[in-house]
Amino acid sequence: MNFLKLVGCLSFISGVLLAQPPNVILIMTDDQGYGDLACHGNPVIQTPNLDELHAESIRLTDYHVSPFCTPTRAALMTGRYPARTGAYRTSSGRSNLHHDEVTIANYFANAGYKTGLIAKWHLGDNAPCRPQDRGFQEVLWHKGGGIGQAPDYWQNDQFDDVYERNGKYEKFTGYATDVWFRESMAFVERNQKNPFFLFLATNAPHSPYKVPEKWATPYRDTVKWKSGAEFYGMISNLDHNVGLLRKKLDQLGLSENTIFIFTTDNGTAKGRGGPGAEQGTFRGFNAGMFGQKSTIWEGGHRVPFFIHWPAGGLVGGADRTNLTAHLDILPTLAELCGLKLDPSRHLDGTSFADHLTNEVAKPHRDHLVVQLHGGTRFSQKEGPWVMSCVLEGKWRLLEGKALYDVSKDLMQRHDISEKHPAVVARLRKLYEAFWESVSPRMTPVCLDLGNPAENPTLLCSQDWRLETGNPPWNFAEINQYKKITGPWHVSVTRQGKYRFTLRQFPKEAGKPLRAVRAKVKIAGKEAVQKIAKGVQFVDFELDLPKGETTLETFLYTEKNEVGGAYFTEVKLL
């Protein structure tokens, strides 16, 4: 495959020839909605540094992502619809990128950029789906979808945690967001002589809602809903760190030629308020929109997007109102950085670079499809229409039936589908073409066994691929010893003898198995053994042929109830 190539180490925009390609810092926060910023009208939250960035940037006011974590990241990384990439849900074996996907980091790395990923990935915890397998040369991250979730390092809680740096675990001092930004500044300083691409994808303000008390205190008397003060405090702390990072760029003389982007991954998780607020108290701010994270209403997928690049003329505090999407980031950055995309690679995104410098430029896209495949809690199999939204101009068609005009009805209270049957018919055709195109790619993504880049590999129940529903993906569920199991889709990369180590908790937890019998099934083979009382794990060794297959584990209680080994280490011997 022909990757991006740097065009003579020169970049060109708005008639200005630049001697060196611009650096890129792309910040994406987690679960922060459009209204969780003072500059967007929130009367309570304090975000002075992001407000300053807003005032200096070109702002996309009709920018849309997916309704929750993984699919937004998949679209941003590849420029392709999440369903096409294989990573369209946050768990159940549907959060890993297909092996043939090419990421924005691949493109930049092959163009001579230094590439870095800091904090959240959520597109695969095992080879070949990890960030270091997908084009990022420097990686500091937590696994899973949030700190403290099952794939993350045991007992991480956002304070003095253990994170993985370039394949090795390392202990850090301080609060998670402070660590991410401190390490981002170190990355920038290390690579200041080279063009660099840094993807800083914070876990904040995703749950668990924890922050040093000094950041939550200003909101205690105002934000009364559960964890509201902590949620806003996490954003204020993040805002403070954005200010520190921008100051570091100034000190290093990098601000002028750095494309600095701030955005978020979906609608707010807590910023709409919620139960527990007394009548008359502040109940959150959502910029006039209905819906939040994990919904297909406007508030679930319209998010902030600020882009600032003085050397490229992207300054001045101006709005751009055309429809834009996460799919468009890769081709846009390619154009801004003077890179050439491989024309044989199908992208669903298109560049909006012209729109940034010319507010009357022809719109780069006419519609977008947003879908939460399988529903909020994955209550049904993937299929057409369910929890889908077709966006075109002012129109929003939900699930192929309800039509809203968000230019007049941003709260989406009035279904006007009966008044506009021709619009409904047109948008339905757009969706049907989308579904026909992406659905064939909604197939299992295999995790490698015996890959030299990660041997052994530790599989987590988060990646069991169930027909519907989420497997145990956090310790609240694992602590219940849920009686459920499912298959990991795996690729045996080398023929040979493999050891399977079955546990219900990570090795670091030191907890004994609550089971009397264990079984493993893989590649048409099956093995069973009794479990001695008090042991923390059970081992199996099997000779396996090379190829794709499924791995299933079974742990039986004295009552013959069965659940899986939530953590299974596999090593090629």
C-alpha positions, 0 to 999 in steps of 0.5 A: 500500500502507498502511504502518505508521503511528505511533499518536499517537506513543504506545506501550502495553505491560503497561498502561504508556502511554509518551510516546515510541515505544521505540527498537530496536537489533537485533544479529544476529551471524553464525555464532555458535551457541547454545553460543557463550556463557558464559551458555549453559554454554560453559566456555571462551569469555569473554562477560561483557557478553552474560552480563550482558545475558542476566541482565537480559533475557527469553530465548527458549530455543526460538527458531529461525532458518534454517540459514544466512545469507540465509534468516534475514535474509529471514525477519527482514526480512519476517516471511515464509518465506524461500522466499516472499521469493525470498531462500532461498539465499546465492548462485546468484541466490537471495539477493535479495528479490522487489521486492514484499517490504516490510521491517521497515525500510520499516514503521519508516521510514514510521512516522517512525523513523530507520532504519539498517543497519550491516555485513551485508545479504546480501539483494542487492548491486544495485538494487532489492535493496540495503538503501537500496532497502528502507527503510534511510535510513542504510546502512554495509555490506559486500557479499556474504555476508562480508568479502573475498568476491567482491562485497565491495570488492577486498582487504578483509580486516577491517582498515582496509577500504573499506565503502559508506556511503549509496552511496559507498565510504569508507575506515575505520580499525580492525578491522571489528567495532570499526568497526561498533560505533563507527558504531552508537554514532554513529548512536544519538548522531545520532538520539537525539532521534528514535525509531530502528530500528538493525539491526546485523548483524555479519560476526563471527564468520563466516569469514575468521577474523581478529581482533586477536591480543589477543582470540585469545591467551586461547584459544590453549592451550585451543581447538586446532581450526583457527581456533578461537582466532580464532573465539572471539576474534572473539566476545570482541571482539564481546562487548566492543563490546556492552558499549561500546554499552550504556554509550553508551546509558546515557550518552545516557539512552536505555537505559530506552526502547530495545528491545535485542535480541541474536540470531544468524543460524544455528547455530555454524560452528566452536563444535562443535570439529573435526579437530585437537583432541587427545584430552581437549582442549576440542572446543567446546560446543553446549549438548547439541544435535547439528548446526551451521550448514547442517544441519537438526538442532537445533544448526543452527537453535536460537539465542540470543535476548535482549530487554531493555526496562526501560520496557516491563517486559522485564527480570529474567532470565526464560526463555520456552520457547514455540516462536518464530522469526525470522518473528515478529520483525517482528510482535512489534516492531510490537506492542511499538512501538505500530504497526499492520501492514497487514492485507492483507499476508500474514505467516507470523510472529505476535507473541509480545509477550504471551508476553514479559510473561506466561510462561503466555500461550497459545503464539502459534505451534504449528509451524514449517518450516525448510528448506535448499532445494537442500541444503548445497551446492545439489546438487539442484534445489529441491523438497519434503522435502529438508533440511526439518524440521517443528517442533511442540512437542517433535517434530522431523520431518526430511525427512518421515521421521525423528521425534525427541523433543528433550525426551528426545533433544536429540542426535537419536540415536533415530528414533522415527517407527515408534512415532508414525505419527500424529505423522508423518502430522500433521507431514507435512500441515503440511509439505505445506501449507507447500510448496504455499504457498511454492513458487510464489514460488521464482522469479528476482528481477531486478536493474535495469539503467539504474536512476537509483539505480544507474547503472552497476551492477556485477554479480557472478558470485555472482548467476548463477542456475544450475540447481544448484550455486553459481557462483564467489562468492569469490576462491578460486574466481575465482582458478582462472578456473573455466570456468563461466558462467550468466545474470543475471536482469535488468530493463532499466528504460529503453529505450536504449543500454547499455555492458557492461564485462566483467572477470574481476576488479574494476577495482581489481585491475588484472588482465588478461583471460585470454581471446582472445574475448568474447561477450554475450547479452541480450534476444535479441541477441548480440555477439562480439569478439576480445580484445587481449592484456594488456587488463583489460576488454572493452566492448560497446554494445547497444541494448536494449528495456525489459523483463525478460530474462537477461544472459550473458557468455562469455570464451573461451581459445585452447583454446576453453574458456569461462567467464563475466565474473565482474564485469560493469558495465552502464551506460545511456549 
